[in-house]
Amino acid sequence: MIDPGDSANVDFSDLLVDMARDNAKVSKKMAKSYLKGIAKSQNDVMIKTAKQIKNFLLIDDSLR
């Protein structure tokens, strides 16, 4: 799975959000990846990661 916290993969964040919609397995993997990314992030990368996490948390699906 593409690491959503990786700055080289910023263009894929919308795709990943679409993949996670109504998919508990993908959502769980993304959540773990975001948490790992936060643990190793620098401040400048944190802004991009926070925006990606916001989009992930705003998914309107049956998994809420």
Biotite code that builds the C-alpha atoms (Angstrom):
import biotite.structure as struc

atoms = struc.array([
    struc.Atom([0.000, 0.000, 0.000], chain_id="A", res_id=1, res_name="MET", atom_name="CA", element="C"),
    struc.Atom([1.197, 3.507, -0.737], chain_id="A", res_id=2, res_name="ILE", atom_name="CA", element="C"),
    struc.Atom([2.249, 5.353, 2.385], chain_id="A", res_id=3, res_name="ASP", atom_name="CA", element="C"),
    struc.Atom([-0.110, 8.355, 2.587], chain_id="A", res_id=4, res_name="PRO", atom_name="CA", element="C"),
    struc.Atom([2.409, 10.279, 4.673], chain_id="A", res_id=5, res_name="GLY", atom_name="CA", element="C"),
    struc.Atom([5.088, 10.107, 1.989], chain_id="A", res_id=6, res_name="ASP", atom_name="CA", element="C"),
    struc.Atom([5.523, 13.523, 0.322], chain_id="A", res_id=7, res_name="SER", atom_name="CA", element="C"),
    struc.Atom([6.253, 11.876, -3.048], chain_id="A", res_id=8, res_name="ALA", atom_name="CA", element="C"),
    struc.Atom([2.774, 10.347, -2.986], chain_id="A", res_id=9, res_name="ASN", atom_name="CA", element="C"),
    struc.Atom([0.800, 13.502, -2.184], chain_id="A", res_id=10, res_name="VAL", atom_name="CA", element="C"),
    struc.Atom([-0.959, 13.258, -5.573], chain_id="A", res_id=11, res_name="ASP", atom_name="CA", element="C"),
    struc.Atom([-2.403, 9.906, -4.523], chain_id="A", res_id=12, res_name="PHE", atom_name="CA", element="C"),
    struc.Atom([-4.176, 11.112, -1.385], chain_id="A", res_id=13, res_name="SER", atom_name="CA", element="C"),
    struc.Atom([-7.540, 11.579, -3.137], chain_id="A", res_id=14, res_name="ASP", atom_name="CA", element="C"),
    struc.Atom([-7.245, 8.135, -4.684], chain_id="A", res_id=15, res_name="LEU", atom_name="CA", element="C"),
    struc.Atom([-6.478, 6.605, -1.301], chain_id="A", res_id=16, res_name="LEU", atom_name="CA", element="C"),
    struc.Atom([-9.487, 8.318, 0.258], chain_id="A", res_id=17, res_name="VAL", atom_name="CA", element="C"),
    struc.Atom([-11.688, 6.861, -2.492], chain_id="A", res_id=18, res_name="ASP", atom_name="CA", element="C"),
    struc.Atom([-10.193, 3.415, -1.898], chain_id="A", res_id=19, res_name="MET", atom_name="CA", element="C"),
    struc.Atom([-10.919, 3.648, 1.841], chain_id="A", res_id=20, res_name="ALA", atom_name="CA", element="C"),
    struc.Atom([-14.583, 4.585, 1.397], chain_id="A", res_id=21, res_name="ARG", atom_name="CA", element="C"),
    struc.Atom([-16.720, 1.724, 2.802], chain_id="A", res_id=22, res_name="ASP", atom_name="CA", element="C"),
    struc.Atom([-13.617, -0.485, 3.034], chain_id="A", res_id=23, res_name="ASN", atom_name="CA", element="C"),
    struc.Atom([-12.651, -1.255, 6.631], chain_id="A", res_id=24, res_name="ALA", atom_name="CA", element="C"),
    struc.Atom([-9.474, -3.143, 5.685], chain_id="A", res_id=25, res_name="LYS", atom_name="CA", element="C"),
    struc.Atom([-8.035, -0.264, 3.636], chain_id="A", res_id=26, res_name="VAL", atom_name="CA", element="C"),
    struc.Atom([-9.170, 2.299, 6.221], chain_id="A", res_id=27, res_name="SER", atom_name="CA", element="C"),
    struc.Atom([-7.357, 0.403, 8.973], chain_id="A", res_id=28, res_name="LYS", atom_name="CA", element="C"),
    struc.Atom([-4.163, 0.217, 6.903], chain_id="A", res_id=29, res_name="LYS", atom_name="CA", element="C"),
    struc.Atom([-4.345, 3.931, 6.120], chain_id="A", res_id=30, res_name="MET", atom_name="CA", element="C"),
    struc.Atom([-4.902, 4.838, 9.771], chain_id="A", res_id=31, res_name="ALA", atom_name="CA", element="C"),
    struc.Atom([-1.850, 2.813, 10.808], chain_id="A", res_id=32, res_name="LYS", atom_name="CA", element="C"),
    struc.Atom([0.220, 4.374, 8.049], chain_id="A", res_id=33, res_name="SER", atom_name="CA", element="C"),
    struc.Atom([-0.824, 7.892, 9.082], chain_id="A", res_id=34, res_name="TYR", atom_name="CA", element="C"),
    struc.Atom([0.108, 7.206, 12.699], chain_id="A", res_id=35, res_name="LEU", atom_name="CA", element="C"),
    struc.Atom([3.511, 5.857, 11.679], chain_id="A", res_id=36, res_name="LYS", atom_name="CA", element="C"),
    struc.Atom([4.016, 8.892, 9.416], chain_id="A", res_id=37, res_name="GLY", atom_name="CA", element="C"),
    struc.Atom([3.224, 11.301, 12.228], chain_id="A", res_id=38, res_name="ILE", atom_name="CA", element="C"),
    struc.Atom([5.736, 9.614, 14.508], chain_id="A", res_id=39, res_name="ALA", atom_name="CA", element="C"),
    struc.Atom([8.598, 10.190, 12.047], chain_id="A", res_id=40, res_name="LYS", atom_name="CA", element="C"),
    struc.Atom([7.502, 13.524, 10.513], chain_id="A", res_id=41, res_name="SER", atom_name="CA", element="C"),
    struc.Atom([9.258, 16.847, 10.608], chain_id="A", res_id=42, res_name="GLN", atom_name="CA", element="C"),
    struc.Atom([7.258, 20.062, 11.161], chain_id="A", res_id=43, res_name="ASN", atom_name="CA", element="C"),
    struc.Atom([7.216, 21.053, 7.465], chain_id="A", res_id=44, res_name="ASP", atom_name="CA", element="C"),
    struc.Atom([5.949, 17.618, 6.421], chain_id="A", res_id=45, res_name="VAL", atom_name="CA", element="C"),
    struc.Atom([3.397, 17.653, 9.236], chain_id="A", res_id=46, res_name="MET", atom_name="CA", element="C"),
    struc.Atom([1.264, 20.290, 7.464], chain_id="A", res_id=47, res_name="ILE", atom_name="CA", element="C"),
    struc.Atom([0.855, 18.101, 4.369], chain_id="A", res_id=48, res_name="LYS", atom_name="CA", element="C"),
    struc.Atom([0.214, 15.042, 6.512], chain_id="A", res_id=49, res_name="THR", atom_name="CA", element="C"),
    struc.Atom([-2.414, 16.885, 8.563], chain_id="A", res_id=50, res_name="ALA", atom_name="CA", element="C"),
    struc.Atom([-4.290, 17.873, 5.393], chain_id="A", res_id=51, res_name="LYS", atom_name="CA", element="C"),
    struc.Atom([-4.240, 14.256, 4.203], chain_id="A", res_id=52, res_name="GLN", atom_name="CA", element="C"),
    struc.Atom([-5.476, 13.007, 7.571], chain_id="A", res_id=53, res_name="ILE", atom_name="CA", element="C"),
    struc.Atom([-8.272, 15.599, 7.523], chain_id="A", res_id=54, res_name="LYS", atom_name="CA", element="C"),
    struc.Atom([-9.460, 14.326, 4.130], chain_id="A", res_id=55, res_name="ASN", atom_name="CA", element="C"),
    struc.Atom([-9.269, 10.751, 5.406], chain_id="A", res_id=56, res_name="PHE", atom_name="CA", element="C"),
    struc.Atom([-11.282, 11.532, 8.539], chain_id="A", res_id=57, res_name="LEU", atom_name="CA", element="C"),
    struc.Atom([-13.960, 13.370, 6.550], chain_id="A", res_id=58, res_name="LEU", atom_name="CA", element="C"),
    struc.Atom([-14.878, 10.304, 4.473], chain_id="A", res_id=59, res_name="ILE", atom_name="CA", element="C"),
    struc.Atom([-18.663, 10.049, 4.561], chain_id="A", res_id=60, res_name="ASP", atom_name="CA", element="C"),
    struc.Atom([-19.335, 6.324, 4.500], chain_id="A", res_id=61, res_name="ASP", atom_name="CA", element="C"),
    struc.Atom([-20.898, 3.515, 6.485], chain_id="A", res_id=62, res_name="SER", atom_name="CA", element="C"),
    struc.Atom([-17.748, 2.969, 8.581], chain_id="A", res_id=63, res_name="LEU", atom_name="CA", element="C"),
    struc.Atom([-18.209, 6.087, 10.744], chain_id="A", res_id=64, res_name="ARG", atom_name="CA", element="C"),
])
